[in-house]
Amino acid sequence: MSTPQVYVVIDGHQQARDVDTDTTWGDVLGEVIPGLRGVAVARVDGELVDLDQPARAWARVEPVMISDPDGLRVLRHSCAHVMAQAVQDEFPEAKLGIGPPIENGFYYEFDVPEPFTPDDLARIEKRMGQILKQGQRFVRRVITEAEAREELADEPYKARLVGSEGGAEVMEVGGKELTVYDNVDLRSGERVWGDLCRGPHVPTTRLIPANAFRVMRSSAAYWLGNQANEQLQRIYGTAWPDKDGLRSYLTFLEEAAKRDHRRLGVDLDLFSFPDEIGSGLPVFHPKGGVIRRVMEDYSRAKHEAAGYEFVYSPHITKEHLFEVSGHLDWYADGMYPAMHIDEERDAEGNVRRAGADYYLKPMNCPFHNLIFRTRGRSYRELPLRMFEFGSVYRYEKSGVVHGLTRVRGMTQDDAHIYCTKEQMRDELASLLGFVLELLADFGLEDFYLELSSKNPDKFVGDDSLWEEATSTLAEVAEASGLTLVPDPGGAAFYGPKISVQARDAIGRTWQMSTIQLDFNLPQRFELEYQASDGTRQRPVMIHRALFGSVERFIGVLTEHYAGAFPPWLAPVQVVGIPVTERHVDYLDEVAARLRAAGVRVEVDSSDDRMQKKIRNAQRAKVPFMLIAGDDDMGAGAVSFRFRDGSQRNGVPIDEAVAEVTAAIAERRQV
């Protein structure tokens, strides 16, 4: 009988190793990686497993390093446990919530009498450092539900998770077994802390570098994200494989803070969120209005050239429209409550005329379907491309509303294309090319695609239609040559979608355009066209929002450019700066020539000194400053000053006008 073996995979190369009943995965990997340096967990036949678990004969195993994406998630989740232990050491009354790893870090939630203060967070971070240096071991322990409930008698939130399926961010349950991870003192072997968790974890706290983690901030959060539940305190942290990783991340956060569109919106006088209007409902100031108008005008021109027809629809509708579309069945939580109007009562309060429920529209597509249905359609009209800058309203939870990037009232650059099944593939390919080209015109050029497929718990229509729609989108996405990332279950209830993910100037990813294939709404609205053979056929419907929403796109571009928009988008493209008051009239004449060429120009005729005027223009991130003094007036010239502080003197006026207008026409950054 052959000796039991496992197959160790290192850098793609496989080698066999003998195992016996006492061998752990750590023992196996330790034979090829001395001291298991940097190994977080093992991947056994595709599953992440703790290193101290018994090895299973004939399995395929490979090391997962703390620098690998999966290893980094394990490292961060282990650090979340350390933070929870530190909190309960410092605040024994704290009750545990959940503590998952997230992008760039982790969080843990606690029920405490008072919110955490900055001094509290400093205490917690100090205690975490002490725990890391102790080298406590993470030890997995399988328990029954009855044992878990008894053990968690003083942890009410954890106890409520026992017997549940959990969720995407719930690390406590959802595994093959119910388990607790004990933190065990390295010297005494005593259990010093423990937590309900499905794991896995790093072997010891020493694998988490003490100089590569940070407690970041705290905030309020509802238990399991449900506003009907208790409000807890959530502490965010970050952890990295080494101090250089932490340093780079903190530098990135500093740069992101400088680019925060909420701050820049105030500094540049672009938009605001008056309390009198309500959360998530922005108003655009004149300068922000310029950016928005230029964006929309450019988009309109591009859509006209691509054969789109412009339509308009009201902001509210009777409820029946959203009953037909399915929104009241599947999207009601995201809609504002109904307005009951038109009801009439007599003096005794009896209803003389029944009223009706009206809703603010969350989407434009049902309205466009009604436009399609107003008369008979022929195959000769297809593809029919409808486009609208349509205002929609969505009841976002207050905790997720965020500047312009997550609002409650927005304008979507919404298009709906109606075509035959035979036209579908070519139309999708053309549409994707149109989307990518227009985004590139605004300076976003680093893309990948995400394919969102059916949510099995939230969809309408036949499985066969979903499969056909999903496979067609996948073919078109793959043919584009861009990376395609699956998003299982991420589709809206009426059809699968491709979303264009764009990386900005500092590498962050933003979801931009969406292209959604829909066989279902045409059925629900009984849309038809007459085919070439005289039969009545159902069109295919394609939903497309290019900017996503105008508000969000402005927020993204503001951060991408750090407020220094390219000249064609800049609210003020040129500022004239006179050296003294006697040079104002000369610059007014230069400004008149620029305005005649379509340039947005101002002359700073204030009493400020020239250097302050330059600083003001730089703070306003104006692309071009034209300075004029006596020498410039005598030569019929100006001095060009750019945002980076560089300057060219004695530029003839004609040449200055030509340079500014060329940069605008070419949509070039300066």
C-alpha positions as CSV (number, residue, x, y, z in Angstrom):
1,M,0.0,0.0,0.0
2,S,1.5,3.4,-1.0
3,T,2.3,6.0,1.6
4,P,-0.3,8.8,1.7
5,Q,0.9,11.9,0.0
6,V,-0.1,15.5,-0.8
7,Y,0.8,17.6,-3.8
8,V,2.5,20.9,-2.9
9,V,2.3,23.6,-5.6
10,I,4.9,26.4,-5.5
11,D,5.0,28.9,-8.3
12,G,3.1,26.5,-10.5
13,H,5.5,23.6,-9.9
14,Q,4.0,20.5,-8.2
15,Q,5.9,18.1,-5.9
16,A,4.7,15.2,-3.7
17,R,5.2,15.1,0.1
18,D,4.5,12.2,2.4
19,V,2.0,12.8,5.2
20,D,0.8,10.9,8.3
21,T,-2.1,11.3,10.7
22,D,-0.2,13.9,12.8
23,T,0.9,16.1,9.8
24,T,-0.6,19.6,9.5
25,W,-0.7,21.8,6.5
26,G,1.9,24.0,8.2
27,D,4.2,20.9,8.5
28,V,3.8,20.2,4.8
29,L,4.4,23.7,3.6
30,G,7.2,24.2,6.2
31,E,9.3,21.6,4.3
32,V,9.5,23.9,1.3
33,I,9.2,27.3,2.9
34,P,11.6,27.6,5.8
35,G,9.9,28.9,9.0
36,L,6.7,29.4,7.0
37,R,7.9,33.0,6.6
38,G,5.0,35.2,5.3
39,V,2.5,32.3,4.9
40,A,-0.9,33.3,6.0
41,V,-2.9,30.1,5.3
42,A,-3.0,27.1,3.0
43,R,-5.1,26.7,-0.1
44,V,-6.2,23.1,-0.2
45,D,-8.1,22.0,-3.3
46,G,-9.1,25.6,-3.8
47,E,-10.3,26.2,-0.2
48,L,-8.5,28.4,2.3
49,V,-7.5,26.4,5.4
50,D,-5.7,27.2,8.7
51,L,-2.1,26.0,8.8
52,D,-2.6,24.0,12.0
53,Q,-5.3,21.9,10.5
54,P,-4.6,18.2,9.8
55,A,-3.3,17.5,6.3
56,R,-5.6,15.4,4.0
57,A,-4.0,12.7,1.8
58,W,-3.9,13.2,-1.9
59,A,-5.0,16.8,-1.8
60,R,-3.4,19.6,-3.7
61,V,-2.0,22.4,-1.4
62,E,-0.3,25.7,-2.1
63,P,0.8,28.5,0.3
64,V,-1.1,31.7,0.5
65,M,1.2,34.6,1.4
66,I,0.1,37.6,3.4
67,S,1.0,39.7,0.3
68,D,-1.4,37.7,-1.9
69,P,-5.0,39.2,-2.2
70,D,-6.5,36.2,-0.3
71,G,-3.7,36.3,2.3
72,L,-4.1,40.0,2.8
73,R,-7.9,39.5,3.5
74,V,-7.0,36.8,6.1
75,L,-4.4,39.1,7.6
76,R,-6.9,42.0,7.9
77,H,-9.6,39.8,9.3
78,S,-7.2,38.5,11.9
79,C,-6.3,42.1,12.7
80,A,-10.0,42.8,13.2
81,H,-10.0,40.0,15.9
82,V,-7.1,41.7,17.5
83,M,-8.9,45.0,17.5
84,A,-12.0,43.4,19.0
85,Q,-9.9,41.8,21.8
86,A,-8.2,45.2,22.4
87,V,-11.6,47.0,22.7
88,Q,-13.0,44.5,25.2
89,D,-9.7,44.7,27.2
90,E,-10.1,48.5,27.4
91,F,-13.9,48.6,27.4
92,P,-15.1,45.4,29.1
93,E,-18.8,46.4,28.7
94,A,-18.5,46.4,24.9
95,K,-20.6,43.8,23.1
96,L,-19.3,42.4,19.8
97,G,-21.0,42.9,16.4
98,I,-19.4,41.8,13.1
99,G,-15.9,42.4,11.9
100,P,-15.2,41.6,8.2
101,P,-12.2,42.5,6.0
102,I,-13.0,45.1,3.5
103,E,-11.1,46.8,0.7
104,N,-7.9,48.3,2.1
105,G,-8.7,47.2,5.6
106,F,-11.3,45.9,8.0
107,Y,-13.9,47.1,10.6
108,Y,-15.5,45.8,13.7
109,E,-18.8,46.9,15.3
110,F,-19.5,47.3,19.0
111,D,-22.4,48.1,21.2
112,V,-21.0,50.6,23.8
113,P,-22.7,53.1,26.1
114,E,-20.9,56.1,24.5
115,P,-19.3,56.7,21.0
116,F,-15.6,56.2,20.8
117,T,-13.5,59.3,21.0
118,P,-10.1,59.9,19.3
119,D,-8.4,59.2,22.6
120,D,-10.3,55.9,22.8
121,L,-9.0,54.9,19.4
122,A,-5.5,55.7,20.4
123,R,-5.8,53.5,23.5
124,I,-7.2,50.7,21.3
125,E,-4.4,51.0,18.8
126,K,-1.8,50.9,21.6
127,R,-3.4,47.8,23.1
128,M,-3.5,46.1,19.7
129,G,0.3,46.6,19.4
130,Q,0.8,44.9,22.7
131,I,-1.3,41.9,21.6
132,L,0.5,41.5,18.3
133,K,3.9,41.3,20.1
134,Q,2.5,38.6,22.5
135,G,2.3,36.2,19.5
136,Q,-1.0,34.8,20.5
137,R,-2.1,31.8,18.5
138,F,-5.4,31.6,16.6
139,V,-6.9,28.2,17.4
140,R,-9.9,26.9,15.5
141,R,-12.6,25.1,17.6
142,V,-15.7,23.4,16.3
143,I,-18.9,23.8,18.4
144,T,-22.5,22.9,18.1
145,E,-25.3,25.5,18.0
146,A,-26.3,24.7,21.5
147,E,-22.8,25.1,22.8
148,A,-22.5,28.4,20.8
149,R,-25.6,29.8,22.4
150,E,-24.4,28.9,25.8
151,E,-20.9,30.3,25.2
152,L,-22.3,33.5,23.7
153,A,-24.9,34.2,26.4
154,D,-23.2,37.5,27.1
155,E,-22.8,38.4,23.4
156,P,-26.3,39.0,22.2
157,Y,-25.4,40.1,18.7
158,K,-23.2,37.1,18.1
159,A,-25.8,34.8,19.5
160,R,-28.3,36.1,16.9
161,L,-26.1,34.9,14.1
162,V,-26.1,31.3,15.3
163,G,-28.3,29.3,13.0
164,S,-28.4,32.1,10.3
165,E,-26.7,32.0,6.9
166,G,-25.0,35.3,7.5
167,G,-24.2,37.4,4.4
168,A,-21.4,38.7,2.3
169,E,-19.8,40.7,5.1
170,V,-20.6,38.3,8.0
171,M,-17.5,36.2,8.8
172,E,-19.0,34.5,11.8
173,V,-21.2,31.9,10.2
174,G,-21.8,30.4,6.8
175,G,-19.0,27.8,6.8
176,K,-19.3,24.0,6.7
177,E,-19.1,23.9,10.5
178,L,-19.8,26.3,13.3
179,T,-16.5,27.4,14.8
180,V,-14.9,29.6,17.4
181,Y,-11.4,31.0,17.1
182,D,-9.6,31.2,20.4
183,N,-6.7,33.5,21.0
184,V,-4.3,31.4,23.0
185,D,-1.3,32.7,25.0
186,L,1.9,31.4,23.4
187,R,3.6,30.6,26.7
188,S,0.9,29.4,29.0
189,G,-1.4,27.9,26.5
190,E,-4.4,29.6,28.2
191,R,-7.3,31.0,26.2
192,V,-7.3,34.8,26.6
193,W,-10.1,35.7,24.1
194,G,-12.3,34.1,21.5
195,D,-14.8,35.0,18.8
196,L,-17.4,33.2,16.7
197,C,-15.9,33.0,13.3
198,R,-15.7,30.7,10.2
199,G,-12.1,31.7,9.6
200,P,-9.4,31.1,8.5
201,H,-6.8,33.1,10.3
202,V,-3.1,33.6,10.4
203,P,-1.2,31.2,12.7
204,T,-0.2,33.9,15.3
205,T,-0.6,37.6,15.9
206,R,3.1,38.0,15.2
207,L,2.4,37.5,11.5
208,I,0.6,40.9,11.6
209,P,3.4,43.5,11.5
210,A,3.1,45.8,14.4
211,N,4.4,48.7,12.3
212,A,1.9,48.1,9.4
213,F,-1.5,48.5,10.9
214,R,-3.5,51.6,12.0
215,V,-6.8,52.3,13.7
216,M,-8.4,54.8,11.3
217,R,-11.7,56.2,12.5
218,S,-15.1,55.3,14.0
219,S,-18.7,55.9,13.0
220,A,-22.2,54.9,13.7
221,A,-23.7,51.9,11.9
222,Y,-26.9,49.8,12.1
223,W,-26.6,46.2,13.1
224,L,-26.4,44.2,9.8
225,G,-27.0,47.5,7.9
226,N,-30.7,47.6,8.7
227,Q,-32.0,50.9,9.9
228,A,-34.7,49.0,11.9
229,N,-31.9,47.4,14.0
230,E,-29.8,48.8,16.9
231,Q,-27.2,51.5,16.2
232,L,-23.7,50.3,17.0
233,Q,-20.2,51.9,16.8
234,R,-18.0,50.8,13.9
235,I,-14.2,51.1,14.1
236,Y,-12.3,51.0,10.9
237,G,-8.7,49.9,10.6
238,T,-6.1,49.0,8.0
239,A,-3.3,46.4,7.9
240,W,-0.6,45.7,5.4
241,P,2.1,43.1,4.9
242,D,4.8,45.6,5.7
243,K,5.3,49.2,6.8
244,D,6.0,50.4,3.2
245,G,2.5,49.2,2.3
246,L,1.0,51.1,5.2
247,R,3.0,54.2,4.3
248,S,1.9,54.1,0.6
249,Y,-1.7,53.7,1.7
250,L,-1.6,56.6,4.0
251,T,0.0,58.7,1.3
252,F,-2.8,57.6,-1.1
253,L,-5.4,58.7,1.5
254,E,-3.7,62.1,1.8
255,E,-3.9,62.5,-2.0
256,A,-7.5,61.3,-2.1
257,A,-8.4,63.8,0.6
258,K,-7.0,66.6,-1.5
259,R,-9.2,65.5,-4.3
260,D,-12.3,65.0,-2.3
261,H,-15.0,66.6,-4.6
262,R,-17.1,67.7,-1.5
263,R,-14.2,69.9,-0.4
264,L,-13.3,71.1,-3.9
265,G,-17.0,71.8,-4.6
266,V,-16.9,74.4,-1.8
267,D,-13.4,75.7,-2.6
268,L,-14.2,76.2,-6.3
269,D,-17.8,77.3,-5.7
270,L,-19.3,74.5,-7.9
271,F,-22.2,73.1,-5.9
272,S,-23.6,72.7,-2.4
273,F,-26.1,70.7,-0.4
274,P,-28.4,73.2,1.5
275,D,-30.0,71.7,4.6
276,E,-33.2,73.4,3.7
277,I,-33.5,71.2,0.6
278,G,-32.5,67.8,2.1
279,S,-29.9,65.2,2.2
280,G,-28.6,64.0,-1.2
281,L,-30.2,66.8,-3.2
282,P,-27.4,69.1,-4.6
283,V,-27.7,72.5,-6.2
284,F,-25.2,73.6,-8.8
285,H,-23.7,77.1,-8.6
286,P,-22.9,79.2,-11.7
287,K,-19.4,77.7,-12.1
288,G,-20.7,74.2,-11.5
289,G,-23.5,74.9,-13.9
290,V,-20.9,75.7,-16.6
291,I,-19.2,72.3,-16.2
292,R,-22.6,70.6,-16.3
293,R,-23.8,72.5,-19.4
294,V,-20.6,71.8,-21.3
295,M,-20.8,68.1,-20.5
296,E,-24.4,67.8,-21.5
297,D,-24.0,69.9,-24.7
298,Y,-21.1,67.7,-25.7
299,S,-23.0,64.6,-25.0
300,R,-26.0,65.8,-26.9
301,A,-24.0,66.5,-30.0
302,K,-22.3,63.1,-29.8
303,H,-25.7,61.4,-29.4
304,E,-27.2,63.3,-32.3
305,A,-24.3,62.3,-34.6
306,A,-24.8,58.7,-33.5
307,G,-28.5,58.6,-34.5
308,Y,-30.2,59.1,-31.1
309,E,-33.6,60.8,-30.9
310,F,-34.3,63.1,-27.9
311,V,-37.4,62.5,-25.7
312,Y,-38.7,64.0,-22.5
313,S,-40.8,62.6,-19.7
314,P,-42.4,63.9,-16.4
315,H,-40.9,63.5,-13.0
316,I,-44.0,61.7,-11.5
317,T,-46.4,59.1,-12.6
318,K,-49.4,57.1,-11.4
319,E,-48.5,53.9,-9.7
320,H,-49.9,51.6,-12.4
321,L,-46.9,52.4,-14.6
322,F,-44.5,50.9,-12.0
323,E,-46.8,48.0,-11.4
324,V,-46.5,47.1,-15.1
325,S,-42.8,47.6,-15.1
326,G,-42.3,45.6,-11.9
327,H,-40.6,48.4,-10.0
328,L,-43.2,48.3,-7.2
329,D,-42.5,44.6,-6.8
330,W,-38.8,44.6,-6.9
331,Y,-37.5,48.2,-6.3
332,A,-40.1,49.7,-3.9
333,D,-37.4,50.1,-1.1
334,G,-35.5,52.4,-3.4
335,M,-38.5,54.6,-4.2
336,Y,-39.9,57.6,-2.4
337,P,-43.3,57.0,-0.8
338,A,-46.5,57.5,-2.8
339,M,-48.3,60.8,-3.0
340,H,-52.0,60.2,-2.8
341,I,-53.8,63.0,-4.7
342,D,-57.0,63.9,-6.5
343,E,-59.2,62.4,-3.8
344,E,-62.4,64.4,-3.1
345,R,-64.6,64.1,0.0
346,D,-68.0,65.6,0.9
347,A,-68.7,67.4,4.1
348,E,-69.3,64.2,6.0
349,G,-65.9,62.8,4.9
350,N,-67.3,60.3,2.4
351,V,-65.2,59.8,-0.7
352,R,-66.9,61.4,-3.7
353,R,-64.0,60.8,-6.1
354,A,-61.3,58.2,-5.6
355,G,-57.7,59.5,-5.6
356,A,-54.6,57.9,-7.0
357,D,-51.1,57.2,-5.8
358,Y,-48.3,59.0,-7.7
359,Y,-44.6,58.2,-7.4
360,L,-41.5,60.2,-8.2
361,K,-39.8,58.2,-10.9
362,P,-36.7,56.2,-10.0
363,M,-36.0,55.3,-13.6
364,N,-36.9,56.5,-17.1
365,C,-37.3,53.2,-18.9
366,P,-41.1,52.7,-18.4
367,F,-41.8,56.2,-19.9
368,H,-39.7,55.4,-23.0
369,N,-41.6,52.1,-23.4
370,L,-44.9,54.1,-23.5
371,I,-43.4,56.4,-26.2
372,F,-42.5,53.3,-28.2
373,R,-46.0,51.9,-27.8
374,T,-47.9,55.0,-28.8
375,R,-48.1,53.8,-32.4
376,G,-47.4,50.8,-34.6
377,R,-43.7,50.3,-35.3
378,S,-42.0,48.7,-38.3
379,Y,-38.7,46.8,-38.5
380,R,-37.6,49.6,-40.8
381,E,-37.5,52.0,-37.8
382,L,-35.1,49.7,-35.8
383,P,-32.8,50.2,-34.1
384,L,-34.7,53.0,-32.5
385,R,-32.5,54.9,-30.1
386,M,-34.2,57.2,-27.5
387,F,-32.2,59.5,-25.3
388,E,-33.1,61.7,-22.4
389,F,-31.4,63.7,-19.7
390,G,-34.1,62.5,-17.3
391,S,-34.3,63.5,-13.6
392,V,-34.9,60.5,-11.3
393,Y,-35.3,60.2,-7.5
394,R,-34.2,57.3,-5.4
395,Y,-34.6,56.9,-1.7
396,E,-31.0,56.1,-0.7
397,K,-30.4,55.4,3.0
398,S,-28.9,58.4,4.8
399,G,-25.8,56.4,5.7
400,V,-24.9,55.8,2.1
401,V,-25.6,59.3,0.7
402,H,-22.2,60.7,-0.2
403,G,-21.6,64.0,-1.9
404,L,-22.4,63.9,-5.6
405,T,-21.4,60.3,-6.0
406,R,-24.4,58.9,-4.1
407,V,-27.4,61.3,-4.2
408,R,-31.2,61.0,-4.0
409,G,-32.1,63.3,-6.9
410,M,-30.1,62.9,-10.1
411,T,-30.1,63.4,-13.8
412,Q,-29.4,60.3,-15.9
413,D,-28.1,60.5,-19.4
414,D,-30.5,57.7,-20.2
415,A,-30.8,55.9,-23.5
416,H,-33.0,53.0,-24.5
417,I,-32.4,51.2,-27.7
418,Y,-35.1,49.0,-29.3
419,C,-33.8,46.6,-31.9
420,T,-34.4,43.1,-33.4
421,K,-32.6,40.1,-32.1
422,E,-30.6,40.0,-35.3
423,Q,-29.4,43.5,-34.7
424,M,-28.7,43.0,-31.0
425,R,-25.1,41.8,-31.1
426,D,-23.9,44.5,-33.5
427,E,-25.8,47.2,-31.6
428,L,-24.2,46.2,-28.3
429,A,-20.7,46.2,-29.9
430,S,-21.3,49.6,-31.4
431,L,-22.8,50.9,-28.2
432,L,-19.8,49.8,-26.1
433,G,-17.5,51.5,-28.5
434,F,-19.5,54.7,-28.3
435,V,-19.4,54.6,-24.5
436,L,-15.7,54.1,-24.3
437,E,-14.9,56.8,-26.9
438,L,-17.1,59.3,-25.1
439,L,-15.6,58.5,-21.7
440,A,-12.1,58.9,-23.2
441,D,-13.0,62.4,-24.5
442,F,-13.5,63.3,-20.8
443,G,-10.1,62.0,-19.9
444,L,-10.9,58.5,-18.6
445,E,-9.0,55.9,-20.5
446,D,-8.1,53.0,-18.2
447,F,-11.1,50.6,-18.2
448,Y,-12.2,47.1,-17.5
449,L,-15.6,45.6,-17.8
450,E,-17.8,43.8,-15.2
451,L,-20.6,41.4,-16.2
452,S,-23.5,41.3,-13.7
453,S,-25.6,38.2,-14.0
454,K,-29.0,37.1,-12.5
455,N,-29.7,37.3,-8.9
456,P,-31.6,34.0,-8.3
457,D,-33.7,35.6,-5.6
458,K,-34.7,38.8,-7.4
459,F,-35.5,38.6,-11.1
460,V,-38.3,38.5,-13.6
461,G,-38.6,36.5,-16.9
462,D,-37.6,33.1,-18.1
463,D,-34.2,31.5,-17.3
464,S,-33.7,30.9,-21.0
465,L,-34.0,34.6,-21.8
466,W,-31.6,35.5,-19.0
467,E,-29.1,32.9,-20.3
468,E,-29.3,34.2,-23.9
469,A,-28.9,37.8,-22.7
470,T,-26.0,37.0,-20.5
471,S,-24.1,35.0,-23.1
472,T,-24.6,37.8,-25.7
473,L,-23.2,40.4,-23.3
474,A,-20.3,38.2,-22.5
475,E,-19.4,37.7,-26.2
476,V,-19.5,41.4,-26.9
477,A,-17.5,42.3,-23.8
478,E,-14.8,39.7,-24.6
479,A,-14.6,40.9,-28.2
480,S,-13.8,44.4,-26.9
481,G,-10.4,43.2,-25.7
482,L,-10.9,44.6,-22.3
483,T,-10.6,42.6,-19.1
484,L,-13.9,41.1,-18.2
485,V,-14.7,40.5,-14.5
486,P,-17.8,38.4,-13.4
487,D,-20.3,39.8,-10.9
488,P,-22.5,36.9,-10.1
489,G,-26.0,38.0,-8.9
490,G,-25.3,41.7,-9.4
491,A,-27.9,42.4,-12.1
492,A,-31.1,44.4,-11.8
493,F,-34.3,42.4,-11.6
494,Y,-35.0,42.8,-15.3
495,G,-31.8,41.9,-17.1
496,P,-28.0,41.3,-17.0
497,K,-25.6,44.2,-17.6
498,I,-22.1,45.2,-18.5
499,S,-20.7,48.0,-16.5
500,V,-17.6,50.0,-17.5
501,Q,-15.2,50.4,-14.6
502,A,-12.8,53.3,-15.0
503,R,-9.6,54.0,-13.0
504,D,-8.9,57.6,-12.2
505,A,-5.7,59.5,-11.9
506,I,-4.7,57.9,-8.6
507,G,-5.8,54.4,-9.5
508,R,-9.2,54.2,-7.8
509,T,-12.0,52.3,-9.6
510,W,-15.3,54.0,-10.4
511,Q,-18.3,52.3,-12.0
512,M,-19.2,54.5,-14.9
513,S,-21.5,53.4,-17.8
514,T,-23.9,50.5,-17.7
515,I,-25.3,48.6,-20.7
516,Q,-28.2,46.3,-19.8
517,L,-29.9,43.8,-22.1
518,D,-33.6,43.4,-21.4
519,F,-36.0,40.8,-22.9
520,N,-38.4,41.2,-20.0
521,L,-39.8,44.8,-20.1
522,P,-40.8,44.5,-23.7
523,Q,-42.9,41.6,-22.7
524,R,-44.4,43.4,-19.7
525,F,-45.3,46.4,-21.8
526,E,-46.4,44.2,-24.8
527,L,-44.1,46.1,-27.2
528,E,-44.2,44.9,-30.8
529,Y,-43.0,45.8,-34.2
530,Q,-44.0,44.5,-37.6
531,A,-41.3,42.3,-39.1
532,S,-40.4,42.1,-42.8
533,D,-42.6,39.1,-43.2
534,G,-45.6,40.9,-41.7
535,T,-45.6,39.1,-38.4
536,R,-45.7,40.9,-35.0
537,Q,-42.4,40.5,-33.1
538,R,-41.1,41.6,-29.8
539,P,-38.1,44.0,-29.8
540,V,-35.0,43.6,-27.7
541,M,-34.5,46.5,-25.3
542,I,-31.1,47.8,-24.3
543,H,-30.8,50.2,-21.3
544,R,-27.7,52.5,-21.3
545,A,-26.6,55.2,-18.9
546,L,-23.3,56.6,-20.1
547,F,-22.3,59.0,-17.3
548,G,-24.3,56.9,-14.8
549,S,-25.7,60.2,-13.6
550,V,-24.6,63.7,-14.4
551,E,-24.0,64.5,-10.8
552,R,-21.9,61.5,-10.1
553,F,-19.9,62.0,-13.2
554,I,-19.1,65.5,-12.2
555,G,-18.0,64.2,-8.8
556,V,-15.7,61.6,-10.4
557,L,-14.2,64.1,-12.8
558,T,-13.6,66.6,-10.0
559,E,-11.6,64.1,-8.1
560,H,-9.9,62.7,-11.3
561,Y,-8.6,66.2,-12.1
562,A,-8.3,67.3,-8.5
563,G,-10.4,70.3,-9.6
564,A,-7.9,71.3,-12.3
565,F,-10.3,70.6,-15.2
566,P,-8.9,70.7,-18.8
567,P,-9.6,74.1,-20.4
568,W,-12.7,72.9,-22.4
569,L,-14.4,71.9,-19.1
570,A,-13.1,74.6,-16.8
571,P,-15.7,77.1,-15.6
572,V,-13.3,80.0,-16.2
573,Q,-10.8,79.3,-18.9
574,V,-8.8,82.5,-18.8
575,V,-8.2,85.2,-16.2
576,G,-6.7,88.5,-17.2
577,I,-4.4,89.9,-14.5
578,P,-3.3,93.5,-14.9
579,V,-0.1,94.6,-13.3
580,T,-1.7,97.9,-12.3
581,E,-5.1,99.5,-12.8
582,R,-4.0,101.3,-16.0
583,H,-3.6,97.9,-17.7
584,V,-7.3,96.9,-17.1
585,D,-8.7,98.4,-20.3
586,Y,-6.0,96.7,-22.4
587,L,-6.9,93.3,-20.9
588,D,-10.6,94.1,-21.4
589,E,-9.9,94.4,-25.1
590,V,-7.9,91.1,-25.1
591,A,-10.8,89.5,-23.2
592,A,-13.3,90.7,-25.8
593,R,-11.4,89.0,-28.5
594,L,-11.3,85.8,-26.5
595,R,-15.1,86.0,-25.8
596,A,-15.7,86.4,-29.5
597,A,-13.8,83.2,-30.0
598,G,-16.1,81.4,-27.5
599,V,-13.7,81.5,-24.5
600,R,-14.9,81.9,-20.9
601,V,-12.7,84.7,-19.7
602,E,-12.7,87.2,-16.7
603,V,-10.5,90.2,-16.0
604,D,-9.5,90.6,-12.3
605,S,-9.9,94.4,-11.9
606,S,-10.1,94.2,-8.1
607,D,-7.8,96.3,-5.8
608,D,-5.7,93.3,-4.9
609,R,-2.0,93.4,-5.7
610,M,-0.9,91.4,-8.8
611,Q,0.7,88.6,-6.8
612,K,-2.5,88.0,-4.8
613,K,-4.5,88.0,-8.1
614,I,-2.2,85.3,-9.4
615,R,-2.7,83.2,-6.2
616,N,-6.4,83.6,-6.4
617,A,-6.4,82.3,-10.0
618,Q,-4.2,79.4,-9.0
619,R,-6.5,78.5,-6.1
620,A,-9.4,78.7,-8.5
621,K,-7.4,76.3,-10.8
622,V,-7.9,78.5,-13.9
623,P,-6.0,77.0,-16.8
624,F,-4.6,80.2,-18.3
625,M,-3.6,83.5,-16.7
626,L,-2.8,86.4,-19.1
627,I,-0.7,89.1,-17.4
628,A,-0.3,92.5,-18.9
629,G,2.0,95.4,-18.0
630,D,3.6,98.3,-19.8
631,D,5.9,96.2,-21.9
632,D,3.1,93.9,-23.0
633,M,0.9,96.9,-23.9
634,G,3.7,98.4,-25.9
635,A,4.3,95.1,-27.8
636,G,0.6,94.2,-28.3
637,A,1.3,91.0,-26.3
638,V,0.6,89.3,-23.0
639,S,2.5,87.1,-20.6
640,F,1.2,83.6,-20.4
641,R,1.2,82.0,-16.9
642,F,0.1,78.4,-16.4
643,R,-1.3,76.5,-13.4
644,D,2.0,74.9,-12.6
645,G,3.6,78.4,-12.2
646,S,5.5,78.4,-15.4
647,Q,5.4,81.5,-17.5
648,R,6.0,82.7,-21.1
649,N,6.4,86.4,-21.6
650,G,5.8,88.6,-24.6
651,V,3.3,86.3,-26.4
652,P,1.5,88.3,-29.2
653,I,-2.3,88.6,-28.7
654,D,-3.1,86.7,-31.9
655,E,-0.9,83.8,-30.8
656,A,-2.3,83.8,-27.3
657,V,-5.9,83.6,-28.6
658,A,-4.9,80.8,-31.0
659,E,-3.2,78.8,-28.2
660,V,-6.1,79.1,-25.9
661,T,-8.7,78.2,-28.5
662,A,-6.6,75.3,-29.8
663,A,-6.3,73.8,-26.3
664,I,-10.1,74.1,-25.9
665,A,-10.9,72.6,-29.3
666,E,-8.5,69.7,-28.8
667,R,-9.9,69.0,-25.3
668,R,-6.3,69.1,-24.2
669,Q,-5.1,69.3,-20.6
670,V,-2.6,72.0,-19.8
